[in-house]
Amino acid sequence: MSIHATVLAVATLIGASLLASSAVQAQANPCDSQSQRITCSQQCCGGKTCAPACEADCVRACVAACKNPSAASSYNSQLSTYQKRCGNRSIR
């Protein structure tokens, strides 16, 4: 294996690990993130950009749940529905 192929293989592994960690972070608590809106968007829509309707419904509800703990239970109970409607393919 040449040096260039080795460097490419290492870069690919690093990129894959970063992608995996961002997917795990998207499933983590978005309220712990410094960029709540982005993390909420990832949680709602997966790795793609949220449609305006999902932004208005799911992402807004997620951010509100972070600011108001009494809204968190309502958001958490509807999260699966939001994710399905917003096309999040990472859910089961």
Phi and psi in radians as a Rosetta constraint file:
Dihedral C 1 N 2 CA 2 C 2 CIRCULARHARMONIC -1.317 0.35
Dihedral N 2 CA 2 C 2 N 3 CIRCULARHARMONIC 2.925 0.35
Dihedral C 2 N 3 CA 3 C 3 CIRCULARHARMONIC -1.104 0.35
Dihedral N 3 CA 3 C 3 N 4 CIRCULARHARMONIC -0.633 0.35
Dihedral C 3 N 4 CA 4 C 4 CIRCULARHARMONIC -1.178 0.35
Dihedral N 4 CA 4 C 4 N 5 CIRCULARHARMONIC -0.698 0.35
Dihedral C 4 N 5 CA 5 C 5 CIRCULARHARMONIC -1.159 0.35
Dihedral N 5 CA 5 C 5 N 6 CIRCULARHARMONIC -0.654 0.35
Dihedral C 5 N 6 CA 6 C 6 CIRCULARHARMONIC -1.140 0.35
Dihedral N 6 CA 6 C 6 N 7 CIRCULARHARMONIC -0.785 0.35
Dihedral C 6 N 7 CA 7 C 7 CIRCULARHARMONIC -1.096 0.35
Dihedral N 7 CA 7 C 7 N 8 CIRCULARHARMONIC -0.724 0.35
Dihedral C 7 N 8 CA 8 C 8 CIRCULARHARMONIC -1.118 0.35
Dihedral N 8 CA 8 C 8 N 9 CIRCULARHARMONIC -0.713 0.35
Dihedral C 8 N 9 CA 9 C 9 CIRCULARHARMONIC -1.123 0.35
Dihedral N 9 CA 9 C 9 N 10 CIRCULARHARMONIC -0.741 0.35
Dihedral C 9 N 10 CA 10 C 10 CIRCULARHARMONIC -1.137 0.35
Dihedral N 10 CA 10 C 10 N 11 CIRCULARHARMONIC -0.754 0.35
Dihedral C 10 N 11 CA 11 C 11 CIRCULARHARMONIC -1.097 0.35
Dihedral N 11 CA 11 C 11 N 12 CIRCULARHARMONIC -0.668 0.35
Dihedral C 11 N 12 CA 12 C 12 CIRCULARHARMONIC -1.133 0.35
Dihedral N 12 CA 12 C 12 N 13 CIRCULARHARMONIC -0.752 0.35
Dihedral C 12 N 13 CA 13 C 13 CIRCULARHARMONIC -1.109 0.35
Dihedral N 13 CA 13 C 13 N 14 CIRCULARHARMONIC -0.730 0.35
Dihedral C 13 N 14 CA 14 C 14 CIRCULARHARMONIC -1.118 0.35
Dihedral N 14 CA 14 C 14 N 15 CIRCULARHARMONIC -0.772 0.35
Dihedral C 14 N 15 CA 15 C 15 CIRCULARHARMONIC -1.084 0.35
Dihedral N 15 CA 15 C 15 N 16 CIRCULARHARMONIC -0.710 0.35
Dihedral C 15 N 16 CA 16 C 16 CIRCULARHARMONIC -1.137 0.35
Dihedral N 16 CA 16 C 16 N 17 CIRCULARHARMONIC -0.688 0.35
Dihedral C 16 N 17 CA 17 C 17 CIRCULARHARMONIC -1.215 0.35
Dihedral N 17 CA 17 C 17 N 18 CIRCULARHARMONIC -0.630 0.35
Dihedral C 17 N 18 CA 18 C 18 CIRCULARHARMONIC -1.152 0.35
Dihedral N 18 CA 18 C 18 N 19 CIRCULARHARMONIC -0.704 0.35
Dihedral C 18 N 19 CA 19 C 19 CIRCULARHARMONIC -1.122 0.35
Dihedral N 19 CA 19 C 19 N 20 CIRCULARHARMONIC -0.743 0.35
Dihedral C 19 N 20 CA 20 C 20 CIRCULARHARMONIC -1.126 0.35
Dihedral N 20 CA 20 C 20 N 21 CIRCULARHARMONIC -0.697 0.35
Dihedral C 20 N 21 CA 21 C 21 CIRCULARHARMONIC -1.214 0.35
Dihedral N 21 CA 21 C 21 N 22 CIRCULARHARMONIC -0.569 0.35
Dihedral C 21 N 22 CA 22 C 22 CIRCULARHARMONIC -1.238 0.35
Dihedral N 22 CA 22 C 22 N 23 CIRCULARHARMONIC -0.566 0.35
Dihedral C 22 N 23 CA 23 C 23 CIRCULARHARMONIC -1.180 0.35
Dihedral N 23 CA 23 C 23 N 24 CIRCULARHARMONIC -0.686 0.35
Dihedral C 23 N 24 CA 24 C 24 CIRCULARHARMONIC -1.162 0.35
Dihedral N 24 CA 24 C 24 N 25 CIRCULARHARMONIC -0.702 0.35
Dihedral C 24 N 25 CA 25 C 25 CIRCULARHARMONIC -1.116 0.35
Dihedral N 25 CA 25 C 25 N 26 CIRCULARHARMONIC -0.611 0.35
Dihedral C 25 N 26 CA 26 C 26 CIRCULARHARMONIC -1.131 0.35
Dihedral N 26 CA 26 C 26 N 27 CIRCULARHARMONIC -0.517 0.35
Dihedral C 26 N 27 CA 27 C 27 CIRCULARHARMONIC -1.489 0.35
Dihedral N 27 CA 27 C 27 N 28 CIRCULARHARMONIC -0.226 0.35
Dihedral C 27 N 28 CA 28 C 28 CIRCULARHARMONIC -1.285 0.35
Dihedral N 28 CA 28 C 28 N 29 CIRCULARHARMONIC 3.077 0.35
Dihedral C 28 N 29 CA 29 C 29 CIRCULARHARMONIC -1.193 0.35
Dihedral N 29 CA 29 C 29 N 30 CIRCULARHARMONIC 1.993 0.35
Dihedral C 29 N 30 CA 30 C 30 CIRCULARHARMONIC -1.156 0.35
Dihedral N 30 CA 30 C 30 N 31 CIRCULARHARMONIC -0.369 0.35
Dihedral C 30 N 31 CA 31 C 31 CIRCULARHARMONIC -1.219 0.35
Dihedral N 31 CA 31 C 31 N 32 CIRCULARHARMONIC -0.355 0.35
Dihedral C 31 N 32 CA 32 C 32 CIRCULARHARMONIC -1.439 0.35
Dihedral N 32 CA 32 C 32 N 33 CIRCULARHARMONIC -0.173 0.35
Dihedral C 32 N 33 CA 33 C 33 CIRCULARHARMONIC -1.453 0.35
Dihedral N 33 CA 33 C 33 N 34 CIRCULARHARMONIC 2.608 0.35
Dihedral C 33 N 34 CA 34 C 34 CIRCULARHARMONIC -1.286 0.35
Dihedral N 34 CA 34 C 34 N 35 CIRCULARHARMONIC -0.483 0.35
Dihedral C 34 N 35 CA 35 C 35 CIRCULARHARMONIC -1.931 0.35
Dihedral N 35 CA 35 C 35 N 36 CIRCULARHARMONIC 1.321 0.35
Dihedral C 35 N 36 CA 36 C 36 CIRCULARHARMONIC -1.015 0.35
Dihedral N 36 CA 36 C 36 N 37 CIRCULARHARMONIC -0.753 0.35
Dihedral C 36 N 37 CA 37 C 37 CIRCULARHARMONIC -1.079 0.35
Dihedral N 37 CA 37 C 37 N 38 CIRCULARHARMONIC -0.741 0.35
Dihedral C 37 N 38 CA 38 C 38 CIRCULARHARMONIC -1.174 0.35
Dihedral N 38 CA 38 C 38 N 39 CIRCULARHARMONIC -0.774 0.35
Dihedral C 38 N 39 CA 39 C 39 CIRCULARHARMONIC -1.161 0.35
Dihedral N 39 CA 39 C 39 N 40 CIRCULARHARMONIC -0.675 0.35
Dihedral C 39 N 40 CA 40 C 40 CIRCULARHARMONIC -1.108 0.35
Dihedral N 40 CA 40 C 40 N 41 CIRCULARHARMONIC -0.716 0.35
Dihedral C 40 N 41 CA 41 C 41 CIRCULARHARMONIC -1.079 0.35
Dihedral N 41 CA 41 C 41 N 42 CIRCULARHARMONIC -0.726 0.35
Dihedral C 41 N 42 CA 42 C 42 CIRCULARHARMONIC -1.141 0.35
Dihedral N 42 CA 42 C 42 N 43 CIRCULARHARMONIC -0.673 0.35
Dihedral C 42 N 43 CA 43 C 43 CIRCULARHARMONIC -1.189 0.35
Dihedral N 43 CA 43 C 43 N 44 CIRCULARHARMONIC -0.684 0.35
Dihedral C 43 N 44 CA 44 C 44 CIRCULARHARMONIC -1.300 0.35
Dihedral N 44 CA 44 C 44 N 45 CIRCULARHARMONIC -0.815 0.35
Dihedral C 44 N 45 CA 45 C 45 CIRCULARHARMONIC -1.960 0.35
Dihedral N 45 CA 45 C 45 N 46 CIRCULARHARMONIC 0.001 0.35
Dihedral C 45 N 46 CA 46 C 46 CIRCULARHARMONIC 1.384 0.35
Dihedral N 46 CA 46 C 46 N 47 CIRCULARHARMONIC -2.558 0.35
Dihedral C 46 N 47 CA 47 C 47 CIRCULARHARMONIC -1.446 0.35
Dihedral N 47 CA 47 C 47 N 48 CIRCULARHARMONIC 0.039 0.35
Dihedral C 47 N 48 CA 48 C 48 CIRCULARHARMONIC -1.883 0.35
Dihedral N 48 CA 48 C 48 N 49 CIRCULARHARMONIC 2.917 0.35
Dihedral C 48 N 49 CA 49 C 49 CIRCULARHARMONIC -1.217 0.35
Dihedral N 49 CA 49 C 49 N 50 CIRCULARHARMONIC 2.409 0.35
Dihedral C 49 N 50 CA 50 C 50 CIRCULARHARMONIC -1.283 0.35
Dihedral N 50 CA 50 C 50 N 51 CIRCULARHARMONIC 2.467 0.35
Dihedral C 50 N 51 CA 51 C 51 CIRCULARHARMONIC -1.192 0.35
Dihedral N 51 CA 51 C 51 N 52 CIRCULARHARMONIC 2.728 0.35
Dihedral C 51 N 52 CA 52 C 52 CIRCULARHARMONIC -0.940 0.35
Dihedral N 52 CA 52 C 52 N 53 CIRCULARHARMONIC -0.673 0.35
Dihedral C 52 N 53 CA 53 C 53 CIRCULARHARMONIC -1.152 0.35
Dihedral N 53 CA 53 C 53 N 54 CIRCULARHARMONIC -0.687 0.35
Dihedral C 53 N 54 CA 54 C 54 CIRCULARHARMONIC -1.251 0.35
Dihedral N 54 CA 54 C 54 N 55 CIRCULARHARMONIC -0.627 0.35
Dihedral C 54 N 55 CA 55 C 55 CIRCULARHARMONIC -1.045 0.35
Dihedral N 55 CA 55 C 55 N 56 CIRCULARHARMONIC -0.791 0.35
Dihedral C 55 N 56 CA 56 C 56 CIRCULARHARMONIC -1.183 0.35
Dihedral N 56 CA 56 C 56 N 57 CIRCULARHARMONIC -0.671 0.35
Dihedral C 56 N 57 CA 57 C 57 CIRCULARHARMONIC -1.546 0.35
Dihedral N 57 CA 57 C 57 N 58 CIRCULARHARMONIC -1.207 0.35
Dihedral C 57 N 58 CA 58 C 58 CIRCULARHARMONIC -1.247 0.35
Dihedral N 58 CA 58 C 58 N 59 CIRCULARHARMONIC -0.904 0.35
Dihedral C 58 N 59 CA 59 C 59 CIRCULARHARMONIC -1.137 0.35
Dihedral N 59 CA 59 C 59 N 60 CIRCULARHARMONIC -0.746 0.35
Dihedral C 59 N 60 CA 60 C 60 CIRCULARHARMONIC -1.101 0.35
Dihedral N 60 CA 60 C 60 N 61 CIRCULARHARMONIC -0.727 0.35
Dihedral C 60 N 61 CA 61 C 61 CIRCULARHARMONIC -1.146 0.35
Dihedral N 61 CA 61 C 61 N 62 CIRCULARHARMONIC -0.652 0.35
Dihedral C 61 N 62 CA 62 C 62 CIRCULARHARMONIC -1.118 0.35
Dihedral N 62 CA 62 C 62 N 63 CIRCULARHARMONIC -0.840 0.35
Dihedral C 62 N 63 CA 63 C 63 CIRCULARHARMONIC -1.116 0.35
Dihedral N 63 CA 63 C 63 N 64 CIRCULARHARMONIC -0.693 0.35
Dihedral C 63 N 64 CA 64 C 64 CIRCULARHARMONIC -1.117 0.35
Dihedral N 64 CA 64 C 64 N 65 CIRCULARHARMONIC -0.663 0.35
Dihedral C 64 N 65 CA 65 C 65 CIRCULARHARMONIC -1.151 0.35
Dihedral N 65 CA 65 C 65 N 66 CIRCULARHARMONIC -0.555 0.35
Dihedral C 65 N 66 CA 66 C 66 CIRCULARHARMONIC -1.204 0.35
Dihedral N 66 CA 66 C 66 N 67 CIRCULARHARMONIC -0.617 0.35
Dihedral C 66 N 67 CA 67 C 67 CIRCULARHARMONIC -1.464 0.35
Dihedral N 67 CA 67 C 67 N 68 CIRCULARHARMONIC -0.463 0.35
Dihedral C 67 N 68 CA 68 C 68 CIRCULARHARMONIC -2.274 0.35
Dihedral N 68 CA 68 C 68 N 69 CIRCULARHARMONIC 1.747 0.35
Dihedral C 68 N 69 CA 69 C 69 CIRCULARHARMONIC -0.995 0.35
Dihedral N 69 CA 69 C 69 N 70 CIRCULARHARMONIC -0.448 0.35
Dihedral C 69 N 70 CA 70 C 70 CIRCULARHARMONIC -1.231 0.35
Dihedral N 70 CA 70 C 70 N 71 CIRCULARHARMONIC -0.382 0.35
Dihedral C 70 N 71 CA 71 C 71 CIRCULARHARMONIC -1.493 0.35
Dihedral N 71 CA 71 C 71 N 72 CIRCULARHARMONIC -0.209 0.35
Dihedral C 71 N 72 CA 72 C 72 CIRCULARHARMONIC -1.140 0.35
Dihedral N 72 CA 72 C 72 N 73 CIRCULARHARMONIC -0.702 0.35
Dihedral C 72 N 73 CA 73 C 73 CIRCULARHARMONIC -1.160 0.35
Dihedral N 73 CA 73 C 73 N 74 CIRCULARHARMONIC -0.665 0.35
Dihedral C 73 N 74 CA 74 C 74 CIRCULARHARMONIC -1.133 0.35
Dihedral N 74 CA 74 C 74 N 75 CIRCULARHARMONIC -0.777 0.35
Dihedral C 74 N 75 CA 75 C 75 CIRCULARHARMONIC -1.097 0.35
Dihedral N 75 CA 75 C 75 N 76 CIRCULARHARMONIC -0.827 0.35
Dihedral C 75 N 76 CA 76 C 76 CIRCULARHARMONIC -1.078 0.35
Dihedral N 76 CA 76 C 76 N 77 CIRCULARHARMONIC -0.616 0.35
Dihedral C 76 N 77 CA 77 C 77 CIRCULARHARMONIC -1.254 0.35
Dihedral N 77 CA 77 C 77 N 78 CIRCULARHARMONIC -0.436 0.35
Dihedral C 77 N 78 CA 78 C 78 CIRCULARHARMONIC -1.733 0.35
Dihedral N 78 CA 78 C 78 N 79 CIRCULARHARMONIC -0.077 0.35
Dihedral C 78 N 79 CA 79 C 79 CIRCULARHARMONIC -1.006 0.35
Dihedral N 79 CA 79 C 79 N 80 CIRCULARHARMONIC -0.787 0.35
Dihedral C 79 N 80 CA 80 C 80 CIRCULARHARMONIC -1.044 0.35
Dihedral N 80 CA 80 C 80 N 81 CIRCULARHARMONIC -0.740 0.35
Dihedral C 80 N 81 CA 81 C 81 CIRCULARHARMONIC -1.117 0.35
Dihedral N 81 CA 81 C 81 N 82 CIRCULARHARMONIC -0.784 0.35
Dihedral C 81 N 82 CA 82 C 82 CIRCULARHARMONIC -1.018 0.35
Dihedral N 82 CA 82 C 82 N 83 CIRCULARHARMONIC -0.820 0.35
Dihedral C 82 N 83 CA 83 C 83 CIRCULARHARMONIC -1.102 0.35
Dihedral N 83 CA 83 C 83 N 84 CIRCULARHARMONIC -0.724 0.35
Dihedral C 83 N 84 CA 84 C 84 CIRCULARHARMONIC -1.126 0.35
Dihedral N 84 CA 84 C 84 N 85 CIRCULARHARMONIC -0.787 0.35
Dihedral C 84 N 85 CA 85 C 85 CIRCULARHARMONIC -1.174 0.35
Dihedral N 85 CA 85 C 85 N 86 CIRCULARHARMONIC -0.554 0.35
Dihedral C 85 N 86 CA 86 C 86 CIRCULARHARMONIC -1.541 0.35
Dihedral N 86 CA 86 C 86 N 87 CIRCULARHARMONIC 0.010 0.35
Dihedral C 86 N 87 CA 87 C 87 CIRCULARHARMONIC 1.418 0.35
Dihedral N 87 CA 87 C 87 N 88 CIRCULARHARMONIC 0.424 0.35
Dihedral C 87 N 88 CA 88 C 88 CIRCULARHARMONIC -1.264 0.35
Dihedral N 88 CA 88 C 88 N 89 CIRCULARHARMONIC 1.932 0.35
Dihedral C 88 N 89 CA 89 C 89 CIRCULARHARMONIC -1.514 0.35
Dihedral N 89 CA 89 C 89 N 90 CIRCULARHARMONIC -0.047 0.35
Dihedral C 89 N 90 CA 90 C 90 CIRCULARHARMONIC -1.473 0.35
Dihedral N 90 CA 90 C 90 N 91 CIRCULARHARMONIC -0.130 0.35
Dihedral C 90 N 91 CA 91 C 91 CIRCULARHARMONIC -1.523 0.35
Dihedral N 91 CA 91 C 91 N 92 CIRCULARHARMONIC 2.824 0.35
